[in-house]
Amino acid sequence: MALTCNIGAAGKAARLRVGILGVAGGLGLAALVGTGILPTLGWWAVAASVAGGSFAIWEARAGWCVVRAMGFKTPV
């Protein structure tokens, strides 16, 4: 299945911002878990945040949105 562009420039920019914030948030969480402020189980949150942010950055670069591909209408 080929991925066809299904978002415009505004959607790409929004996904890129969300992705960068997700990865940055994951790095912040990693610092908190690494210093012992959060429990070790927090590594799952770090992994999820970085993976989700990375996926959003990939979506922005590809111009493809998984939610739109499933038929849902997104405002951006």
PDB file of N, CA, C, O and CB in Angstrom:
ATOM      1  N   MET A   1       0.848  -1.175   0.000  1.00  0.00           N
ATOM      2  CA  MET A   1       0.000   0.000   0.000  1.00  0.00           C
ATOM      3  C   MET A   1       0.892   1.236   0.000  1.00  0.00           C
ATOM      4  O   MET A   1       1.709   1.427   0.900  1.00  0.00           O
ATOM      5  CB  MET A   1      -0.964  -0.001   1.221  1.00  0.00           C
ATOM      6  N   ALA A   2       0.726   2.057  -1.004  1.00  0.00           N
ATOM      7  CA  ALA A   2       1.480   3.300  -1.087  1.00  0.00           C
ATOM      8  C   ALA A   2       0.804   4.368  -0.237  1.00  0.00           C
ATOM      9  O   ALA A   2      -0.422   4.471  -0.199  1.00  0.00           O
ATOM     10  CB  ALA A   2       1.605   3.770  -2.554  1.00  0.00           C
ATOM     11  N   LEU A   3       1.611   5.145   0.432  1.00  0.00           N
ATOM     12  CA  LEU A   3       1.078   6.231   1.251  1.00  0.00           C
ATOM     13  C   LEU A   3       0.946   7.470   0.378  1.00  0.00           C
ATOM     14  O   LEU A   3       1.934   7.965  -0.164  1.00  0.00           O
ATOM     15  CB  LEU A   3       1.991   6.512   2.490  1.00  0.00           C
ATOM     16  N   THR A   4      -0.268   7.961   0.246  1.00  0.00           N
ATOM     17  CA  THR A   4      -0.483   9.176  -0.526  1.00  0.00           C
ATOM     18  C   THR A   4      -0.675  10.335   0.440  1.00  0.00           C
ATOM     19  O   THR A   4      -1.234  10.174   1.525  1.00  0.00           O
ATOM     20  CB  THR A   4      -1.705   9.031  -1.478  1.00  0.00           C
ATOM     21  N   CYS A   5      -0.211  11.484   0.033  1.00  0.00           N
ATOM     22  CA  CYS A   5      -0.287  12.675   0.867  1.00  0.00           C
ATOM     23  C   CYS A   5      -1.756  12.990   1.163  1.00  0.00           C
ATOM     24  O   CYS A   5      -2.555  13.164   0.243  1.00  0.00           O
ATOM     25  CB  CYS A   5       0.412  13.881   0.176  1.00  0.00           C
ATOM     26  N   ASN A   6      -2.106  13.064   2.446  1.00  0.00           N
ATOM     27  CA  ASN A   6      -3.489  13.362   2.797  1.00  0.00           C
ATOM     28  C   ASN A   6      -3.611  14.523   3.787  1.00  0.00           C
ATOM     29  O   ASN A   6      -4.673  14.730   4.376  1.00  0.00           O
ATOM     30  CB  ASN A   6      -4.143  12.130   3.377  1.00  0.00           C
ATOM     31  N   ILE A   7      -2.519  15.284   3.971  1.00  0.00           N
ATOM     32  CA  ILE A   7      -2.570  16.480   4.812  1.00  0.00           C
ATOM     33  C   ILE A   7      -1.862  17.618   4.092  1.00  0.00           C
ATOM     34  O   ILE A   7      -0.973  17.397   3.269  1.00  0.00           O
ATOM     35  CB  ILE A   7      -1.922  16.219   6.206  1.00  0.00           C
ATOM     36  N   GLY A   8      -2.268  18.827   4.413  1.00  0.00           N
ATOM     37  CA  GLY A   8      -1.668  20.006   3.801  1.00  0.00           C
ATOM     38  C   GLY A   8      -0.509  20.545   4.629  1.00  0.00           C
ATOM     39  O   GLY A   8      -0.039  19.912   5.573  1.00  0.00           O
ATOM     40  N   ALA A   9      -0.070  21.728   4.244  1.00  0.00           N
ATOM     41  CA  ALA A   9       1.075  22.350   4.916  1.00  0.00           C
ATOM     42  C   ALA A   9       0.783  22.638   6.390  1.00  0.00           C
ATOM     43  O   ALA A   9       1.655  22.457   7.240  1.00  0.00           O
ATOM     44  CB  ALA A   9       1.460  23.646   4.203  1.00  0.00           C
ATOM     45  N   ALA A  10      -0.426  23.080   6.695  1.00  0.00           N
ATOM     46  CA  ALA A  10      -0.775  23.377   8.092  1.00  0.00           C
ATOM     47  C   ALA A  10      -0.766  22.103   8.931  1.00  0.00           C
ATOM     48  O   ALA A  10      -0.305  22.121  10.072  1.00  0.00           O
ATOM     49  CB  ALA A  10      -2.161  24.056   8.174  1.00  0.00           C
ATOM     50  N   GLY A  11      -1.262  21.012   8.389  1.00  0.00           N
ATOM     51  CA  GLY A  11      -1.257  19.737   9.102  1.00  0.00           C
ATOM     52  C   GLY A  11       0.147  19.211   9.314  1.00  0.00           C
ATOM     53  O   GLY A  11       0.462  18.664  10.371  1.00  0.00           O
ATOM     54  N   LYS A  12       0.997  19.378   8.300  1.00  0.00           N
ATOM     55  CA  LYS A  12       2.385  18.953   8.440  1.00  0.00           C
ATOM     56  C   LYS A  12       3.082  19.741   9.540  1.00  0.00           C
ATOM     57  O   LYS A  12       3.809  19.170  10.353  1.00  0.00           O
ATOM     58  CB  LYS A  12       3.134  19.118   7.114  1.00  0.00           C
ATOM     59  N   ALA A  13       2.860  21.051   9.566  1.00  0.00           N
ATOM     60  CA  ALA A  13       3.491  21.895  10.584  1.00  0.00           C
ATOM     61  C   ALA A  13       2.989  21.533  11.978  1.00  0.00           C
ATOM     62  O   ALA A  13       3.771  21.484  12.927  1.00  0.00           O
ATOM     63  CB  ALA A  13       3.220  23.381  10.295  1.00  0.00           C
ATOM     64  N   ALA A  14       1.698  21.281  12.103  1.00  0.00           N
ATOM     65  CA  ALA A  14       1.130  20.920  13.405  1.00  0.00           C
ATOM     66  C   ALA A  14       1.700  19.589  13.891  1.00  0.00           C
ATOM     67  O   ALA A  14       2.045  19.459  15.066  1.00  0.00           O
ATOM     68  CB  ALA A  14      -0.409  20.841  13.322  1.00  0.00           C
ATOM     69  N   ARG A  15       1.800  18.609  13.009  1.00  0.00           N
ATOM     70  CA  ARG A  15       2.344  17.308  13.399  1.00  0.00           C
ATOM     71  C   ARG A  15       3.821  17.399  13.753  1.00  0.00           C
ATOM     72  O   ARG A  15       4.292  16.708  14.657  1.00  0.00           O
ATOM     73  CB  ARG A  15       2.143  16.295  12.282  1.00  0.00           C
ATOM     74  N   LEU A  16       4.551  18.252  13.040  1.00  0.00           N
ATOM     75  CA  LEU A  16       5.961  18.438  13.352  1.00  0.00           C
ATOM     76  C   LEU A  16       6.134  19.048  14.738  1.00  0.00           C
ATOM     77  O   LEU A  16       6.991  18.610  15.505  1.00  0.00           O
ATOM     78  CB  LEU A  16       6.630  19.320  12.297  1.00  0.00           C
ATOM     79  N   ARG A  17       5.321  20.062  15.065  1.00  0.00           N
ATOM     80  CA  ARG A  17       5.389  20.678  16.399  1.00  0.00           C
ATOM     81  C   ARG A  17       5.059  19.659  17.485  1.00  0.00           C
ATOM     82  O   ARG A  17       5.764  19.563  18.489  1.00  0.00           O
ATOM     83  CB  ARG A  17       4.424  21.878  16.492  1.00  0.00           C
ATOM     84  N   VAL A  18       3.988  18.900  17.279  1.00  0.00           N
ATOM     85  CA  VAL A  18       3.593  17.886  18.261  1.00  0.00           C
ATOM     86  C   VAL A  18       4.690  16.830  18.414  1.00  0.00           C
ATOM     87  O   VAL A  18       4.985  16.394  19.527  1.00  0.00           O
ATOM     88  CB  VAL A  18       2.263  17.217  17.845  1.00  0.00           C
ATOM     89  N   GLY A  19       5.282  16.430  17.312  1.00  0.00           N
ATOM     90  CA  GLY A  19       6.347  15.435  17.360  1.00  0.00           C
ATOM     91  C   GLY A  19       7.566  15.921  18.117  1.00  0.00           C
ATOM     92  O   GLY A  19       8.134  15.189  18.928  1.00  0.00           O
ATOM     93  N   ILE A  20       7.967  17.151  17.855  1.00  0.00           N
ATOM     94  CA  ILE A  20       9.126  17.714  18.557  1.00  0.00           C
ATOM     95  C   ILE A  20       8.832  17.823  20.049  1.00  0.00           C
ATOM     96  O   ILE A  20       9.688  17.513  20.878  1.00  0.00           O
ATOM     97  CB  ILE A  20       9.497  19.102  17.979  1.00  0.00           C
ATOM     98  N   LEU A  21       7.626  18.261  20.390  1.00  0.00           N
ATOM     99  CA  LEU A  21       7.249  18.355  21.804  1.00  0.00           C
ATOM    100  C   LEU A  21       7.210  16.975  22.458  1.00  0.00           C
ATOM    101  O   LEU A  21       7.603  16.828  23.615  1.00  0.00           O
ATOM    102  CB  LEU A  21       5.884  19.044  21.948  1.00  0.00           C
ATOM    103  N   GLY A  22       6.742  15.971  21.733  1.00  0.00           N
ATOM    104  CA  GLY A  22       6.697  14.609  22.276  1.00  0.00           C
ATOM    105  C   GLY A  22       8.082  14.055  22.557  1.00  0.00           C
ATOM    106  O   GLY A  22       8.312  13.455  23.607  1.00  0.00           O
ATOM    107  N   VAL A  23       9.002  14.251  21.627  1.00  0.00           N
ATOM    108  CA  VAL A  23      10.362  13.761  21.825  1.00  0.00           C
ATOM    109  C   VAL A  23      11.040  14.548  22.952  1.00  0.00           C
ATOM    110  O   VAL A  23      11.721  13.963  23.794  1.00  0.00           O
ATOM    111  CB  VAL A  23      11.181  13.872  20.509  1.00  0.00           C
ATOM    112  N   ALA A  24      10.854  15.864  22.970  1.00  0.00           N
ATOM    113  CA  ALA A  24      11.451  16.675  24.038  1.00  0.00           C
ATOM    114  C   ALA A  24      10.871  16.287  25.399  1.00  0.00           C
ATOM    115  O   ALA A  24      11.600  16.207  26.387  1.00  0.00           O
ATOM    116  CB  ALA A  24      11.220  18.179  23.769  1.00  0.00           C
ATOM    117  N   GLY A  25       9.564  16.049  25.446  1.00  0.00           N
ATOM    118  CA  GLY A  25       8.946  15.608  26.692  1.00  0.00           C
ATOM    119  C   GLY A  25       9.483  14.265  27.143  1.00  0.00           C
ATOM    120  O   GLY A  25       9.683  14.041  28.337  1.00  0.00           O
ATOM    121  N   GLY A  26       9.716  13.376  26.201  1.00  0.00           N
ATOM    122  CA  GLY A  26      10.290  12.077  26.519  1.00  0.00           C
ATOM    123  C   GLY A  26      11.694  12.204  27.081  1.00  0.00           C
ATOM    124  O   GLY A  26      12.067  11.477  28.001  1.00  0.00           O
ATOM    125  N   LEU A  27      12.475  13.126  26.530  1.00  0.00           N
ATOM    126  CA  LEU A  27      13.817  13.342  27.046  1.00  0.00           C
ATOM    127  C   LEU A  27      13.772  13.941  28.453  1.00  0.00           C
ATOM    128  O   LEU A  27      14.598  13.615  29.307  1.00  0.00           O
ATOM    129  CB  LEU A  27      14.608  14.255  26.104  1.00  0.00           C
ATOM    130  N   GLY A  28      12.792  14.824  28.680  1.00  0.00           N
ATOM    131  CA  GLY A  28      12.608  15.365  30.024  1.00  0.00           C
ATOM    132  C   GLY A  28      12.216  14.285  31.016  1.00  0.00           C
ATOM    133  O   GLY A  28      12.731  14.241  32.134  1.00  0.00           O
ATOM    134  N   LEU A  29      11.314  13.423  30.610  1.00  0.00           N
ATOM    135  CA  LEU A  29      10.942  12.289  31.460  1.00  0.00           C
ATOM    136  C   LEU A  29      12.132  11.383  31.730  1.00  0.00           C
ATOM    137  O   LEU A  29      12.292  10.872  32.839  1.00  0.00           O
ATOM    138  CB  LEU A  29       9.817  11.487  30.814  1.00  0.00           C
ATOM    139  N   ALA A  30      12.970  11.184  30.711  1.00  0.00           N
ATOM    140  CA  ALA A  30      14.155  10.338  30.888  1.00  0.00           C
ATOM    141  C   ALA A  30      15.083  10.928  31.946  1.00  0.00           C
ATOM    142  O   ALA A  30      15.678  10.198  32.738  1.00  0.00           O
ATOM    143  CB  ALA A  30      14.908  10.174  29.551  1.00  0.00           C
ATOM    144  N   ALA A  31      15.200  12.244  31.950  1.00  0.00           N
ATOM    145  CA  ALA A  31      16.035  12.892  32.965  1.00  0.00           C
ATOM    146  C   ALA A  31      15.455  12.669  34.356  1.00  0.00           C
ATOM    147  O   ALA A  31      16.195  12.415  35.307  1.00  0.00           O
ATOM    148  CB  ALA A  31      16.166  14.401  32.679  1.00  0.00           C
ATOM    149  N   LEU A  32      14.129  12.764  34.479  1.00  0.00           N
ATOM    150  CA  LEU A  32      13.493  12.561  35.781  1.00  0.00           C
ATOM    151  C   LEU A  32      13.609  11.115  36.256  1.00  0.00           C
ATOM    152  O   LEU A  32      13.833  10.863  37.440  1.00  0.00           O
ATOM    153  CB  LEU A  32      12.028  12.965  35.714  1.00  0.00           C
ATOM    154  N   VAL A  33      13.459  10.179  35.344  1.00  0.00           N
ATOM    155  CA  VAL A  33      13.591   8.766  35.718  1.00  0.00           C
ATOM    156  C   VAL A  33      15.051   8.438  36.027  1.00  0.00           C
ATOM    157  O   VAL A  33      15.348   7.700  36.966  1.00  0.00           O
ATOM    158  CB  VAL A  33      13.060   7.846  34.585  1.00  0.00           C
ATOM    159  N   GLY A  34      15.951   8.997  35.227  1.00  0.00           N
ATOM    160  CA  GLY A  34      17.372   8.720  35.424  1.00  0.00           C
ATOM    161  C   GLY A  34      17.912   9.242  36.749  1.00  0.00           C
ATOM    162  O   GLY A  34      18.827   8.651  37.323  1.00  0.00           O
ATOM    163  N   THR A  35      17.353  10.346  37.237  1.00  0.00           N
ATOM    164  CA  THR A  35      17.806  10.896  38.522  1.00  0.00           C
ATOM    165  C   THR A  35      17.066  10.290  39.704  1.00  0.00           C
ATOM    166  O   THR A  35      17.395  10.581  40.854  1.00  0.00           O
ATOM    167  CB  THR A  35      17.630  12.401  38.536  1.00  0.00           C
ATOM    168  N   GLY A  36      16.082   9.461  39.441  1.00  0.00           N
ATOM    169  CA  GLY A  36      15.364   8.785  40.518  1.00  0.00           C
ATOM    170  C   GLY A  36      14.147   9.535  41.032  1.00  0.00           C
ATOM    171  O   GLY A  36      13.529   9.101  42.004  1.00  0.00           O
ATOM    172  N   ILE A  37      13.788  10.644  40.409  1.00  0.00           N
ATOM    173  CA  ILE A  37      12.610  11.404  40.837  1.00  0.00           C
ATOM    174  C   ILE A  37      11.335  10.636  40.521  1.00  0.00           C
ATOM    175  O   ILE A  37      10.396  10.622  41.318  1.00  0.00           O
ATOM    176  CB  ILE A  37      12.579  12.787  40.160  1.00  0.00           C
ATOM    177  N   LEU A  38      11.304   9.998  39.357  1.00  0.00           N
ATOM    178  CA  LEU A  38      10.179   9.139  38.980  1.00  0.00           C
ATOM    179  C   LEU A  38      10.601   7.683  39.121  1.00  0.00           C
ATOM    180  O   LEU A  38      11.788   7.371  39.030  1.00  0.00           O
ATOM    181  CB  LEU A  38       9.703   9.438  37.524  1.00  0.00           C
ATOM    182  N   PRO A  39       9.638   6.786  39.343  1.00  0.00           N
ATOM    183  CA  PRO A  39       9.999   5.367  39.490  1.00  0.00           C
ATOM    184  C   PRO A  39      10.549   4.781  38.190  1.00  0.00           C
ATOM    185  O   PRO A  39      10.347   5.333  37.109  1.00  0.00           O
ATOM    186  CB  PRO A  39       8.782   4.558  39.945  1.00  0.00           C
ATOM    187  N   THR A  40      11.232   3.678  38.314  1.00  0.00           N
ATOM    188  CA  THR A  40      11.843   3.010  37.163  1.00  0.00           C
ATOM    189  C   THR A  40      10.805   2.634  36.111  1.00  0.00           C
ATOM    190  O   THR A  40      11.122   2.557  34.924  1.00  0.00           O
ATOM    191  CB  THR A  40      12.594   1.763  37.615  1.00  0.00           C
ATOM    192  N   LEU A  41       9.590   2.405  36.532  1.00  0.00           N
ATOM    193  CA  LEU A  41       8.520   2.079  35.588  1.00  0.00           C
ATOM    194  C   LEU A  41       8.282   3.226  34.603  1.00  0.00           C
ATOM    195  O   LEU A  41       7.643   3.033  33.569  1.00  0.00           O
ATOM    196  CB  LEU A  41       7.223   1.756  36.343  1.00  0.00           C
ATOM    197  N   GLY A  42       8.786   4.399  34.918  1.00  0.00           N
ATOM    198  CA  GLY A  42       8.643   5.563  34.044  1.00  0.00           C
ATOM    199  C   GLY A  42       9.339   5.404  32.706  1.00  0.00           C
ATOM    200  O   GLY A  42       9.061   6.161  31.775  1.00  0.00           O
ATOM    201  N   TRP A  43      10.237   4.439  32.589  1.00  0.00           N
ATOM    202  CA  TRP A  43      10.900   4.215  31.301  1.00  0.00           C
ATOM    203  C   TRP A  43       9.894   3.842  30.216  1.00  0.00           C
ATOM    204  O   TRP A  43      10.121   4.110  29.037  1.00  0.00           O
ATOM    205  CB  TRP A  43      11.958   3.116  31.430  1.00  0.00           C
ATOM    206  N   TRP A  44       8.782   3.224  30.616  1.00  0.00           N
ATOM    207  CA  TRP A  44       7.735   2.911  29.630  1.00  0.00           C
ATOM    208  C   TRP A  44       7.138   4.203  29.090  1.00  0.00           C
ATOM    209  O   TRP A  44       6.865   4.305  27.894  1.00  0.00           O
ATOM    210  CB  TRP A  44       6.622   2.023  30.260  1.00  0.00           C
ATOM    211  N   ALA A  45       6.935   5.182  29.948  1.00  0.00           N
ATOM    212  CA  ALA A  45       6.406   6.480  29.513  1.00  0.00           C
ATOM    213  C   ALA A  45       7.408   7.196  28.604  1.00  0.00           C
ATOM    214  O   ALA A  45       7.026   7.841  27.627  1.00  0.00           O
ATOM    215  CB  ALA A  45       6.069   7.364  30.737  1.00  0.00           C
ATOM    216  N   VAL A  46       8.680   7.073  28.937  1.00  0.00           N
ATOM    217  CA  VAL A  46       9.726   7.668  28.095  1.00  0.00           C
ATOM    218  C   VAL A  46       9.684   7.045  26.703  1.00  0.00           C
ATOM    219  O   VAL A  46       9.689   7.757  25.699  1.00  0.00           O
ATOM    220  CB  VAL A  46      11.131   7.474  28.735  1.00  0.00           C
ATOM    221  N   ALA A  47       9.644   5.725  26.646  1.00  0.00           N
ATOM    222  CA  ALA A  47       9.628   5.028  25.356  1.00  0.00           C
ATOM    223  C   ALA A  47       8.393   5.393  24.545  1.00  0.00           C
ATOM    224  O   ALA A  47       8.485   5.623  23.339  1.00  0.00           O
ATOM    225  CB  ALA A  47       9.682   3.514  25.567  1.00  0.00           C
ATOM    226  N   ALA A  48       7.240   5.446  25.202  1.00  0.00           N
ATOM    227  CA  ALA A  48       5.998   5.783  24.503  1.00  0.00           C
ATOM    228  C   ALA A  48       6.026   7.211  23.978  1.00  0.00           C
ATOM    229  O   ALA A  48       5.590   7.466  22.856  1.00  0.00           O
ATOM    230  CB  ALA A  48       4.799   5.593  25.428  1.00  0.00           C
ATOM    231  N   SER A  49       6.528   8.137  24.769  1.00  0.00           N
ATOM    232  CA  SER A  49       6.583   9.531  24.357  1.00  0.00           C
ATOM    233  C   SER A  49       7.528   9.738  23.178  1.00  0.00           C
ATOM    234  O   SER A  49       7.194  10.430  22.217  1.00  0.00           O
ATOM    235  CB  SER A  49       7.012  10.401  25.522  1.00  0.00           C
ATOM    236  N   VAL A  50       8.702   9.135  23.260  1.00  0.00           N
ATOM    237  CA  VAL A  50       9.669   9.282  22.171  1.00  0.00           C
ATOM    238  C   VAL A  50       9.164   8.582  20.905  1.00  0.00           C
ATOM    239  O   VAL A  50       9.315   9.111  19.804  1.00  0.00           O
ATOM    240  CB  VAL A  50      11.045   8.711  22.588  1.00  0.00           C
ATOM    241  N   ALA A  51       8.570   7.405  21.054  1.00  0.00           N
ATOM    242  CA  ALA A  51       8.038   6.692  19.881  1.00  0.00           C
ATOM    243  C   ALA A  51       6.891   7.470  19.242  1.00  0.00           C
ATOM    244  O   ALA A  51       6.841   7.611  18.020  1.00  0.00           O
ATOM    245  CB  ALA A  51       7.559   5.280  20.279  1.00  0.00           C
ATOM    246  N   GLY A  52       5.975   7.972  20.058  1.00  0.00           N
ATOM    247  CA  GLY A  52       4.862   8.747  19.525  1.00  0.00           C
ATOM    248  C   GLY A  52       5.318  10.032  18.857  1.00  0.00           C
ATOM    249  O   GLY A  52       4.819  10.393  17.792  1.00  0.00           O
ATOM    250  N   GLY A  53       6.264  10.722  19.479  1.00  0.00           N
ATOM    251  CA  GLY A  53       6.799  11.941  18.883  1.00  0.00           C
ATOM    252  C   GLY A  53       7.524  11.666  17.580  1.00  0.00           C
ATOM    253  O   GLY A  53       7.393  12.415  16.612  1.00  0.00           O
ATOM    254  N   SER A  54       8.285  10.589  17.565  1.00  0.00           N
ATOM    255  CA  SER A  54       9.000  10.215  16.338  1.00  0.00           C
ATOM    256  C   SER A  54       8.024   9.869  15.217  1.00  0.00           C
ATOM    257  O   SER A  54       8.255  10.218  14.059  1.00  0.00           O
ATOM    258  CB  SER A  54       9.937   9.024  16.605  1.00  0.00           C
ATOM    259  N   PHE A  55       6.940   9.185  15.560  1.00  0.00           N
ATOM    260  CA  PHE A  55       5.935   8.854  14.553  1.00  0.00           C
ATOM    261  C   PHE A  55       5.269  10.110  14.013  1.00  0.00           C
ATOM    262  O   PHE A  55       5.011  10.204  12.813  1.00  0.00           O
ATOM    263  CB  PHE A  55       4.881   7.912  15.138  1.00  0.00           C
ATOM    264  N   ALA A  56       4.990  11.076  14.879  1.00  0.00           N
ATOM    265  CA  ALA A  56       4.384  12.330  14.425  1.00  0.00           C
ATOM    266  C   ALA A  56       5.334  13.094  13.509  1.00  0.00           C
ATOM    267  O   ALA A  56       4.900  13.691  12.524  1.00  0.00           O
ATOM    268  CB  ALA A  56       3.993  13.204  15.625  1.00  0.00           C
ATOM    269  N   ILE A  57       6.622  13.078  13.826  1.00  0.00           N
ATOM    270  CA  ILE A  57       7.607  13.729  12.953  1.00  0.00           C
ATOM    271  C   ILE A  57       7.652  13.020  11.607  1.00  0.00           C
ATOM    272  O   ILE A  57       7.737  13.671  10.566  1.00  0.00           O
ATOM    273  CB  ILE A  57       9.013  13.732  13.609  1.00  0.00           C
ATOM    274  N   TRP A  58       7.596  11.696  11.621  1.00  0.00           N
ATOM    275  CA  TRP A  58       7.583  10.939  10.360  1.00  0.00           C
ATOM    276  C   TRP A  58       6.327  11.286   9.546  1.00  0.00           C
ATOM    277  O   TRP A  58       6.400  11.464   8.330  1.00  0.00           O
ATOM    278  CB  TRP A  58       7.641   9.406  10.640  1.00  0.00           C
ATOM    279  N   GLU A  59       5.172  11.381  10.230  1.00  0.00           N
ATOM    280  CA  GLU A  59       3.942  11.752   9.533  1.00  0.00           C
ATOM    281  C   GLU A  59       4.074  13.120   8.881  1.00  0.00           C
ATOM    282  O   GLU A  59       3.635  13.315   7.747  1.00  0.00           O
ATOM    283  CB  GLU A  59       2.757  11.745  10.499  1.00  0.00           C
ATOM    284  N   ALA A  60       4.674  14.062   9.587  1.00  0.00           N
ATOM    285  CA  ALA A  60       4.861  15.399   9.033  1.00  0.00           C
ATOM    286  C   ALA A  60       5.761  15.351   7.805  1.00  0.00           C
ATOM    287  O   ALA A  60       5.491  16.016   6.804  1.00  0.00           O
ATOM    288  CB  ALA A  60       5.452  16.341  10.088  1.00  0.00           C
ATOM    289  N   ARG A  61       6.810  14.579   7.881  1.00  0.00           N
ATOM    290  CA  ARG A  61       7.740  14.479   6.751  1.00  0.00           C
ATOM    291  C   ARG A  61       7.095  13.777   5.554  1.00  0.00           C
ATOM    292  O   ARG A  61       7.300  14.177   4.408  1.00  0.00           O
ATOM    293  CB  ARG A  61       9.009  13.728   7.174  1.00  0.00           C
ATOM    294  N   ALA A  62       6.317  12.731   5.825  1.00  0.00           N
ATOM    295  CA  ALA A  62       5.683  11.971   4.750  1.00  0.00           C
ATOM    296  C   ALA A  62       4.441  12.662   4.204  1.00  0.00           C
ATOM    297  O   ALA A  62       4.014  12.374   3.086  1.00  0.00           O
ATOM    298  CB  ALA A  62       5.320  10.589   5.240  1.00  0.00           C
ATOM    299  N   GLY A  63       3.852  13.578   4.988  1.00  0.00           N
ATOM    300  CA  GLY A  63       2.623  14.232   4.555  1.00  0.00           C
ATOM    301  C   GLY A  63       1.425  13.301   4.644  1.00  0.00           C
ATOM    302  O   GLY A  63       0.448  13.465   3.914  1.00  0.00           O
ATOM    303  N   TRP A  64       1.501  12.342   5.522  1.00  0.00           N
ATOM    304  CA  TRP A  64       0.461  11.321   5.648  1.00  0.00           C
ATOM    305  C   TRP A  64       0.036  11.222   7.096  1.00  0.00           C
ATOM    306  O   TRP A  64       0.877  11.227   7.995  1.00  0.00           O
ATOM    307  CB  TRP A  64       0.955   9.949   5.129  1.00  0.00           C
ATOM    308  N   CYS A  65      -1.258  11.131   7.330  1.00  0.00           N
ATOM    309  CA  CYS A  65      -1.792  11.040   8.687  1.00  0.00           C
ATOM    310  C   CYS A  65      -2.576   9.740   8.826  1.00  0.00           C
ATOM    311  O   CYS A  65      -3.480   9.467   8.036  1.00  0.00           O
ATOM    312  CB  CYS A  65      -2.692  12.267   9.018  1.00  0.00           C
ATOM    313  N   VAL A  66      -2.229   8.941   9.828  1.00  0.00           N
ATOM    314  CA  VAL A  66      -2.887   7.656  10.030  1.00  0.00           C
ATOM    315  C   VAL A  66      -4.366   7.848  10.384  1.00  0.00           C
ATOM    316  O   VAL A  66      -5.207   7.054   9.964  1.00  0.00           O
ATOM    317  CB  VAL A  66      -2.174   6.861  11.135  1.00  0.00           C
ATOM    318  N   VAL A  67      -4.682   8.874  11.137  1.00  0.00           N
ATOM    319  CA  VAL A  67      -6.086   9.114  11.531  1.00  0.00           C
ATOM    320  C   VAL A  67      -6.913   9.466  10.306  1.00  0.00           C
ATOM    321  O   VAL A  67      -8.029   8.970  10.150  1.00  0.00           O
ATOM    322  CB  VAL A  67      -6.185  10.253  12.588  1.00  0.00           C
ATOM    323  N   ARG A  68      -6.382  10.314   9.438  1.00  0.00           N
ATOM    324  CA  ARG A  68      -7.098  10.662   8.199  1.00  0.00           C
ATOM    325  C   ARG A  68      -7.220   9.458   7.282  1.00  0.00           C
ATOM    326  O   ARG A  68      -8.227   9.298   6.591  1.00  0.00           O
ATOM    327  CB  ARG A  68      -6.384  11.805   7.463  1.00  0.00           C
ATOM    328  N   ALA A  69      -6.198   8.608   7.273  1.00  0.00           N
ATOM    329  CA  ALA A  69      -6.228   7.411   6.430  1.00  0.00           C
ATOM    330  C   ALA A  69      -7.317   6.448   6.864  1.00  0.00           C
ATOM    331  O   ALA A  69      -7.814   5.669   6.051  1.00  0.00           O
ATOM    332  CB  ALA A  69      -4.879   6.708   6.459  1.00  0.00           C
ATOM    333  N   MET A  70      -7.699   6.491   8.144  1.00  0.00           N
ATOM    334  CA  MET A  70      -8.775   5.639   8.643  1.00  0.00           C
ATOM    335  C   MET A  70     -10.154   6.238   8.366  1.00  0.00           C
ATOM    336  O   MET A  70     -11.169   5.616   8.681  1.00  0.00           O
ATOM    337  CB  MET A  70      -8.604   5.406  10.135  1.00  0.00           C
ATOM    338  N   GLY A  71     -10.201   7.427   7.786  1.00  0.00           N
ATOM    339  CA  GLY A  71     -11.476   8.028   7.400  1.00  0.00           C
ATOM    340  C   GLY A  71     -11.995   9.098   8.329  1.00  0.00           C
ATOM    341  O   GLY A  71     -13.064   9.651   8.074  1.00  0.00           O
ATOM    342  N   PHE A  72     -11.291   9.411   9.387  1.00  0.00           N
ATOM    343  CA  PHE A  72     -11.721  10.465  10.300  1.00  0.00           C
ATOM    344  C   PHE A  72     -11.299  11.826   9.752  1.00  0.00           C
ATOM    345  O   PHE A  72     -10.244  11.951   9.130  1.00  0.00           O
ATOM    346  CB  PHE A  72     -11.133  10.240  11.714  1.00  0.00           C
ATOM    347  N   LYS A  73     -12.122  12.839   9.985  1.00  0.00           N
ATOM    348  CA  LYS A  73     -11.792  14.200   9.568  1.00  0.00           C
ATOM    349  C   LYS A  73     -11.103  14.903  10.727  1.00  0.00           C
ATOM    350  O   LYS A  73     -11.614  14.905  11.847  1.00  0.00           O
ATOM    351  CB  LYS A  73     -13.067  14.984   9.115  1.00  0.00           C
ATOM    352  N   THR A  74      -9.953  15.495  10.463  1.00  0.00           N
ATOM    353  CA  THR A  74      -9.230  16.240  11.485  1.00  0.00           C
ATOM    354  C   THR A  74      -9.326  17.723  11.153  1.00  0.00           C
ATOM    355  O   THR A  74      -9.395  18.085   9.979  1.00  0.00           O
ATOM    356  CB  THR A  74      -7.742  15.780  11.579  1.00  0.00           C
ATOM    357  N   PRO A  75      -9.332  18.595  12.175  1.00  0.00           N
ATOM    358  CA  PRO A  75      -9.502  20.021  11.897  1.00  0.00           C
ATOM    359  C   PRO A  75      -8.305  20.662  11.205  1.00  0.00           C
ATOM    360  O   PRO A  75      -8.453  21.699  10.559  1.00  0.00           O
ATOM    361  CB  PRO A  75      -9.775  20.748  13.173  1.00  0.00           C
ATOM    362  N   VAL A  76      -7.129  20.068  11.329  1.00  0.00           N
ATOM    363  CA  VAL A  76      -5.938  20.685  10.690  1.00  0.00           C
ATOM    364  C   VAL A  76      -5.447  19.771   9.598  1.00  0.00           C
ATOM    365  O   VAL A  76      -4.462  20.082   8.929  1.00  0.00           O
ATOM    366  CB  VAL A  76      -4.795  20.955  11.728  1.00  0.00           C
TER     367      VAL A  76
END
